[in-house]
Amino acid sequence: MAAPAASASSTSSAMTQLPHALAAPPGAGQDRDPIDPRRAVPVARHRPRPRLRRNHTAPLARGLLGLYLSVFVLIPVAALLARSAGQGPAGIWTSVTSPEARSAIELTLAISLAVAVVNVVFGTLIAWVLVRDEFRGRRLVDALMDLPFALPTVVAGLTLLALYGPRGPLGIDVAFTRTAVLLALLFVTLPFVVRSVQPVLLELDRSMEEAAASLGASGLTIFRRIILASLMPAILSGAALSFARAIGEFGSVVLISGNLPNKTEVASVYVFGQIESDNIAGAASVSTVLLLLTLAIVGATSFLSARRGRHER
């Protein structure tokens, strides 16, 4: 009977010491610092941002850019403006408003505008077919879009003359007419709208079109509100480039147009004729007008595209 009594005594003693063991951890009675550095939570310190290394090649790159633009763009344009201004406002006005010069400028602007409109419609259509449709020979057609860039413009004019001239295989003779000028300018400006619209179509998210279709939108509404709204900056850019190229085109029209004054003579051919006639001032005046018109059209298109992009964001 002594053994059970001893066991019960030890059990009660252990139960008595258990709360004290839980309440007072080892070393509670010892003197220690109120904050243990080893248990302190580290405080995040603000680290200064690393400084970007200075690009020592930037001044050199900017200098080369300025030199290149000055030699090939700014200085020639300044020389043209100075040569034109040398005859005074009255001389410029006389050169620009002569019957032959006025007819050439009006014809050039009218046909260039028509070329831009046609390229907007058919260039967008061609880009759509090349991106959204799969057909045999699509890569060949896509490669042919760059042919007007690679082909010399005089060769293009000769090709068009052989095709649509008096002895053309198609039996269509439009040589030495305004229609021939239009065809030549359409040929050389074809890639601009196509190559401007094509990358945008490739990056266009089709899920938006599918979501609009699932909500009951018609195909015309989807094209007008989603697709065309996204393509409009690229279309405007391509149209401006087409217009600017058509204004200054020379090689493709010099053969097929016939250069008939007041009929088929465009501004670039007129300027060439004035230079051959040793009328440099008159040629510079007409060239200045074309330059200012081109800069105005391209600048306005860039401004509208940038404004539309900021509005969409």
ROSEKE-686541 format. One line per 2 residues: number of its first residue (from 0); their letters; for each residue x, y, z of C-alpha. Coordinates in steps of 0.02 Angstrom, whole numbers, always signed. Layout:
BEGIN
NUM) A) X,Y,Z; ...
***
This chain:
BEGIN
0) MA) +0,+0,+0; +151,+116,+20
2) AP) +191,+114,-166; +23,+182,-225
4) AA) +31,+320,-95; +203,+374,-158
6) SA) +142,+372,-338; -9,+480,-297
8) SS) +102,+602,-202; +222,+621,-350
10) TS) +76,+643,-470; -2,+781,-367
12) SA) +168,+867,-350; +191,+863,-540
14) MT) +17,+934,-568; +54,+1072,-445
16) QL) +216,+1121,-535; +141,+1114,-712
18) PH) +54,+1285,-709; +209,+1367,-643
20) AL) +310,+1286,-781; +189,+1350,-911
22) AA) +180,+1523,-836; +364,+1551,-805
24) PP) +483,+1499,-943; +659,+1448,-899
26) GA) +766,+1591,-849; +618,+1700,-799
28) GQ) +697,+1742,-633; +862,+1796,-711
30) DR) +904,+1975,-747; +903,+2017,-932
32) DP) +875,+2165,-1046; +696,+2211,-1082
34) ID) +728,+2193,-1271; +827,+2048,-1336
36) PR) +927,+2105,-1486; +923,+1929,-1555
38) RA) +733,+1927,-1554; +706,+2104,-1615
40) VP) +615,+2122,-1781; +731,+2203,-1907
42) VA) +668,+2372,-1969; +667,+2395,-2157
44) RH) +779,+2537,-2205; +749,+2649,-2355
46) RP) +877,+2611,-2486; +917,+2748,-2608
48) RP) +879,+2710,-2789; +1029,+2662,-2889
50) RL) +1085,+2800,-3002; +1072,+2768,-3186
52) RR) +1237,+2761,-3270; +1265,+2906,-3384
54) NH) +1263,+2861,-3566; +1421,+2940,-3632
56) TA) +1376,+2897,-3812; +1213,+2998,-3810
58) PL) +1294,+3166,-3854; +1387,+3084,-3997
60) AR) +1228,+3002,-4062; +1131,+3165,-4053
62) GL) +1272,+3255,-4141; +1275,+3128,-4282
64) LG) +1085,+3138,-4297; +1091,+3327,-4308
66) LY) +1232,+3321,-4436; +1141,+3195,-4544
68) LS) +977,+3290,-4542; +1065,+3453,-4576
70) VF) +1163,+3389,-4726; +1022,+3292,-4810
72) VL) +863,+3384,-4755; +881,+3553,-4671
74) IP) +1017,+3631,-4778; +938,+3580,-4946
76) VA) +767,+3643,-4889; +844,+3806,-4828
78) AL) +935,+3828,-4993; +772,+3800,-5088
80) LA) +680,+3927,-4980; +822,+4053,-4998
82) RS) +826,+4033,-5187; +639,+4056,-5196
84) AG) +639,+4207,-5080; +776,+4290,-5181
86) QG) +652,+4351,-5311; +536,+4429,-5181
88) PA) +351,+4400,-5147; +299,+4478,-5312
90) GI) +416,+4366,-5411; +357,+4211,-5318
92) WT) +176,+4255,-5350; +209,+4284,-5534
94) SV) +299,+4118,-5552; +167,+4019,-5461
96) TS) +15,+4100,-5543; +72,+4087,-5723
98) PE) -53,+3987,-5826; +61,+3837,-5853
100) AR) +121,+3831,-5673; -55,+3850,-5603
102) SA) -122,+3713,-5717; +19,+3595,-5666
104) IE) -8,+3627,-5480; -197,+3606,-5492
106) LT) -180,+3444,-5591; -52,+3376,-5469
108) LA) -158,+3415,-5316; -318,+3345,-5392
110) IS) -239,+3181,-5450; -142,+3161,-5287
112) LA) -301,+3181,-5187; -389,+3053,-5297
114) VA) -242,+2934,-5276; -250,+2952,-5086
116) VV) -437,+2914,-5084; -420,+2761,-5196
118) NV) -274,+2696,-5092; -373,+2717,-4931
120) VF) -512,+2604,-4998; -414,+2473,-5093
122) GT) -259,+2479,-4982; -364,+2440,-4829
124) LI) -454,+2302,-4924; -291,+2223,-4981
126) AW) -219,+2231,-4805; -377,+2149,-4737
128) VL) -368,+2006,-4863; -183,+1977,-4830
130) VR) -209,+1969,-4641; -380,+1891,-4615
132) DE) -393,+1771,-4764; -295,+1613,-4803
134) FR) -273,+1569,-4985; -145,+1491,-5098
136) GR) -13,+1615,-5153; -44,+1737,-5011
138) RL) +142,+1755,-4974; +178,+1791,-5157
140) VD) +45,+1928,-5160; +114,+1999,-4998
142) AL) +288,+2005,-5074; +223,+2091,-5231
144) MD) +158,+2234,-5125; +338,+2294,-5105
146) LP) +374,+2290,-5292; +339,+2477,-5318
148) FA) +470,+2513,-5184; +602,+2407,-5268
150) LP) +564,+2447,-5450; +641,+2606,-5521
152) TV) +503,+2729,-5559; +560,+2758,-5738
154) VA) +549,+2570,-5766; +374,+2574,-5692
156) GL) +323,+2711,-5813; +396,+2615,-5959
158) TL) +303,+2458,-5904; +138,+2551,-5892
160) LA) +168,+2630,-6062; +200,+2459,-6139
162) LY) +43,+2391,-6058; -79,+2535,-6082
164) GP) +3,+2619,-6232; -44,+2619,-6416
166) RG) +28,+2445,-6443; -22,+2371,-6276
168) PL) -76,+2188,-6270; -239,+2232,-6181
170) GI) -301,+2346,-6317; -319,+2490,-6193
172) DV) -235,+2651,-6246; -232,+2784,-6111
174) AF) -58,+2852,-6146; -34,+3039,-6137
176) TR) -196,+3066,-6041; -238,+3110,-5862
178) TA) -296,+2932,-5836; -119,+2874,-5873
180) VL) -52,+2994,-5741; -177,+2923,-5616
182) LA) -127,+2744,-5655; +58,+2784,-5637
184) LL) +34,+2869,-5469; -78,+2728,-5406
186) FV) +58,+2603,-5449; +198,+2692,-5355
188) TL) +91,+2734,-5202; +5,+2566,-5180
190) PF) +110,+2498,-5035; +91,+2646,-4917
192) VV) -84,+2613,-4850; -62,+2425,-4858
194) RS) +98,+2426,-4755; +26,+2552,-4633
196) VQ) -134,+2455,-4599; -65,+2278,-4603
198) PV) +32,+2281,-4437; -117,+2357,-4346
200) LL) -230,+2219,-4411; -107,+2088,-4354
202) EL) -106,+2158,-4176; -294,+2188,-4168
204) DR) -378,+2088,-4029; -515,+1981,-4105
206) SM) -594,+1947,-3936; -673,+2120,-3942
208) EE) -755,+2077,-4107; -817,+1911,-4039
210) AA) -885,+1995,-3883; -977,+2124,-3988
212) AS) -1048,+1987,-4099; -1107,+1889,-3947
214) LG) -1200,+2045,-3888; -1295,+2053,-4052
216) AS) -1194,+2185,-4148; -1202,+2171,-4336
218) GL) -1049,+2149,-4445; -1059,+2328,-4507
220) TI) -1070,+2394,-4328; -920,+2290,-4275
222) FR) -819,+2351,-4422; -866,+2533,-4396
224) RI) -856,+2545,-4207; -711,+2426,-4169
226) IL) -606,+2384,-4322; -614,+2548,-4416
228) AS) -589,+2650,-4257; -428,+2555,-4222
230) LM) -367,+2567,-4402; -404,+2751,-4430
232) PA) -234,+2820,-4372; -142,+2697,-4484
234) IL) -258,+2735,-4631; -230,+2922,-4612
236) SG) -42,+2897,-4602; -40,+2791,-4759
238) AA) -152,+2914,-4851; -38,+3059,-4806
240) LS) +115,+2965,-4866; +26,+2921,-5029
242) FA) -23,+3102,-5056; +152,+3165,-5022
244) RA) +231,+3036,-5138; +107,+3075,-5277
246) IG) +143,+3261,-5268; +329,+3237,-5296
248) EF) +327,+3088,-5414; +425,+3112,-5575
250) GS) +497,+2953,-5649; +337,+2853,-5675
252) VV) +240,+2997,-5757; +373,+3076,-5866
254) LI) +350,+2946,-6004; +168,+2898,-5997
256) SG) +95,+3072,-5969; +165,+3152,-6127
258) NL) +202,+3313,-6028; +72,+3413,-6123
260) PN) +60,+3589,-6048; -110,+3630,-5972
262) KT) -166,+3450,-6003; -57,+3312,-5931
264) EV) +93,+3407,-5862; +114,+3380,-5675
266) AS) +209,+3496,-5558; +367,+3390,-5547
268) VY) +383,+3383,-5736; +350,+3570,-5746
270) VF) +490,+3603,-5621; +607,+3495,-5725
272) GQ) +562,+3592,-5881; +593,+3758,-5795
274) IE) +765,+3700,-5741; +806,+3648,-5919
276) SD) +748,+3820,-5976; +867,+3900,-5849
278) NI) +723,+3971,-5747; +789,+3915,-5579
280) AG) +691,+4045,-5481; +525,+3991,-5558
282) AA) +563,+3809,-5524; +610,+3850,-5344
284) SV) +447,+3945,-5319; +338,+3801,-5377
286) ST) +444,+3678,-5278; +420,+3784,-5121
288) VL) +231,+3781,-5143; +233,+3592,-5160
290) LL) +346,+3576,-5009; +234,+3683,-4899
292) LT) +78,+3589,-4954; +159,+3422,-4917
294) LA) +219,+3478,-4745; +46,+3545,-4705
296) IV) -41,+3382,-4753; +83,+3270,-4663
298) GA) +86,+3382,-4509; -104,+3390,-4499
300) TS) -118,+3201,-4517; +11,+3170,-4380
302) FL) -78,+3292,-4266; -248,+3210,-4293
304) SA) -176,+3036,-4267; -90,+3087,-4105
306) RR) -246,+3175,-4043; -353,+3024,-4081
308) GR) -230,+2911,-3991; -234,+3021,-3834
310) HE) -425,+3024,-3841; -434,+2834,-3848
312) R) -317,+2816,-3699
***
